Amino acid sequence: MKKQVKKLLLGVLLLLPILIIAGCGKGSSADQTVKIGIMSTDKPIWEPIVKQVAKEGVTLKLITFTDYNQPNAALTNHELDLNSFQHTYFMDQWNKAHHTDIVSIGATYLAPSRLYSDKIKGIDDIKKNDEIVIPNDATNEGRALNLLQSAKLITLKKGVALPTPKNIKTNRLNLKITPLDAAQTPRSLKDVAAAVVPNDMAANANLPLSKVIFTEKINRSSKPYVNVIAANAKDKNKAAYKKVVKAYQSEANKKNIQKYYHGNAIPAWDHKF
């Protein structure tokens, strides 16, 4: 009887390490699943990255969005692990407004702001009292107004970090500047003289570069508008997240960015500003 008990105890002791290892392996696998929120237009860029990180044990799930209001809220609520849709300026302003702690863990691309038109061929064709649409979210609205100032259509009051139409100092053509939800800016082109359309919205609407009448210049002041992969600050050093960033910032993906964005965006992680 004693021998049987000893054999049983020995069997349990031998089995215990196997169960522990199996249990650890199961937990490790769960930790390698990463949900990332992206704009729907960016899906062709991310699909090859899903395959790449899978080889390294990371299951990357793409959650698509069509507007700018949801991805950061979903990240803060831990419905997402990462998101990739916003530039640094947008992220910083979101943190201030919502008391969140979202941080960049890697740069993605830079998309210059552009003024599009269905009706005219250049800035000089804009007439008195014409209507120009701009995105209505704070950071893209301010960026759009700075673009119109660069085009010498308006001037802005100095010292305003995020200008709004109220901060327009001079408007020599008495243009009607209309803020509109970013997703609606491409559709507005049929009704207005011109519109500042964010890059991902332009891509979603298949707007060709031939409709661009003015483009933002890329220089040092462009750095806040570099798009990023973002995480909650407390999670930023997770190994699986670093694998995602590394896969994105690859030579292969650099070619994909050039292919799918047709020159509308440039890889930003190694760009010299």
N, C-alpha and C positions, 0 to 999 in steps of 0.2 A: 504493500500500500504506500509506504514511504517513497519507494522508488518511483511509483506512478506519479506521486505529487511532485517529486523533484523533476521528472521529465516534463510534467505540465508547466511548471514554473520556468524551466529552461526554454521551453517552446515559446512561452509568452515573452520572455526577455529577448529572445532572438527576433521575434516578430515586431517588437516595439520600435526599434530603429527604422525598420522598413515603413511602418505606419507614419512615423514622424517625418521621414524623408518625403513620402508620398503627400502628406499634408502640407509640407513646406512647398513642394513643387506646385501643388494646386493653388496656394496663395500667391506664389510668384507669377503664375500664369495670369491670374486675375489682375494683378498689379500692372501687367503689360498691355492691358486694353486701354486705349486712349481715344476719347471722343473729342473731335475738333469741329468747331463751328466755322463754316466758310460761306462766302457768297456763292450763289448757285453758278455764276459765270466762271468761278475759279475751279470748278470740278475737274476739267480736263488737265489742269496743272497738278492737282492733288492725287488723281487716280494712280499715276505711276509711282508716286511716293508711298501710297498704301502698299503696293507690291514690294517696294524696296525694303521698307521697315519690317514687313512680314518675315523677310529672310533673317531678321535679327530678333525675332521673337516678339514683335510689337504688333498687336491688332489695332490698326488705325481705322476708326469709324468716322465717316464724313457726314456731318449734319449741316444741311444747306439752309440758307436764309436769303431773303430778297430785300430786306431793309436793314437799316443801321440801328434800330431800336432794341432788338432782341438779343444779339449775341453776347453782349457784356453782362446783361441781366442773367442770362442762362449760365454764364461762367461763374458769376458771383454766387449763384444758387446751387452750384456744383452739378448742374444738369449737363455741363460740358467740362472737360479737363483743360482744353485750350481753345482759343479762337484765332482766326487769321482773316481779318477783314478791314482793320483800321490802321490809320497812321498814328505816329507818336503823339501828335498834337491833339487828335481826337481822343486818344486814350487818356492823356493828362487832364483834359477838360472834363471827361466823363468821371474820372476819379474825384475831381474837385466837387463836381455837382452832386455825385451820389455817395460820397464818402467811402469809396471802395479802394482796394489796394491791388490793382491789376498792373502787371509789369510786362515789359518786353523780354522775351528770351531769345530773340533772333530776328534780324531784318529779313524782309522778303523782296519786295520790289518798290520802285518809285514810279508813280504815274503822274506826269505833268498835268496840271489843270488846263482844260481847253474850252474855247468858245466855239460853239457849232452854229451853223445856220443852214436852213433849207432854201433860203430865199436870196441871199446875197453872197458875193464871192470874197469880200474883204472888209476890213474895218472901215475903210473910207466910204463904203456904201451905206453905212448906218446913217439914218436921217433923223432930223428933229422929231421928238415925241415918239420915237420907236420904243417898243417894249423888249426888255431883255430879262430872261428868267435866270434865277440863281438858286442853288440848293438852300433849303431853309434850316438845316441843322447848323448849330453855332459855328463849328470850326470850318466846315465847307462853305458856309455863307461868307465868313470873313475872308477865306482864301479866294473866293470868287470875286469879291469886291476889290481885293488887291490885284487880281488879274485884270479887271476892268480899269483900274488905275494905271497898271503897266501899259495897257493899250491906249492910254491917254483919253479915255472916254469920260472919266470922272477923276476927282481928287478927293482924298479922305483927310479927315482931321488927324493930326499927328498924335502919337502916344496912346492909341487905342489898340489893345492886344487883339481883340476879336471884334472888328468893326461890323456894324449893321447898316442898313440903308439910312438910319438916322445920323450916322457919322459921315455921310457924304458932305463934303465942303462945297465943291463946285460940280455942276452937271451941265456943261455948256450946250448940250443938245436937248436938255430937258427930257432925258430918257426916263421911261417908266421902268423901275427896277422891281421885279416881282419875285419874292422868295416863294419857293414851291418845294414840296416833298421831293427828295432826290430821285426817287423811283419814277416820278412823273416828268422829270425834266426832258427826257428824250421825246415824249409825246407832245410836249409843248411846242416843239419846233414848227409844227404845221400852222401854228397860230401867232407866233411872235417873230421878231426880226432875228433874234439869236438867243442862245441859252448856254450857260455853263453847265456841262454835264459831267458828273464824276466818272472816272474811268470804267469802273465795273458796270455802271448803268449804261454807258456808251457801248460796252462790249455786249451786254445783254440785248441791246436794241440793234446790234450790228451796224452801228454808225460808222461809216467809212471816214478815213482821214481826209478825204477830199472835201468833206463838209466843215472842216476846221478852218476858222478864219483868224484865230489867234491862239498861240500856245505859250504857256508859262515857261520861262527860262529856268534851266537847272543850274543852280549855284549853291553856295553855302547856306543861303536862306531856305533852301529846299529840304534840308535835313529833317526838320520836324514833320515833313510830309512823307517820310519813308514808312511804308507799311511794315507791320511786324506780326510775328507769332506771339500771342500773349497768354499769360497764365496768372492765376492768383499768386501773390508774392510768396506765400508760405509753401507753395508747391514747385517753385521755379527750378529747383535743382534736381528734380526727379530724373533718373537715368533714361527712362523711356522717352521723356520729352526732349532730352538732348539728342537722342537718336532721330527723332522727327525733324529737328532743326538741321542736323547734319545732312539728312537725306534731301531736305529742301535746298540747302545751300551747296548743291553739287553742280558740276559742269553739265551733267545731263539735264538737270532742271533749268539751268541757264538757257539751254537751247530750246526747251519747251516754252519758257516765258517768251522768248523771241518769236517762236512759231505761233503760239496761240493768241498773243496780244498784238501781233502784226505791227510792232513798233510803237504801240500805245503805252508800253511800260518797259522799264529797264531793270535788270537784276541790281539790287542795291547793297547787298552784303559786302561787296568788295569794291564798290564804286568810290572813286576819289572825288570828293566835293571841293 
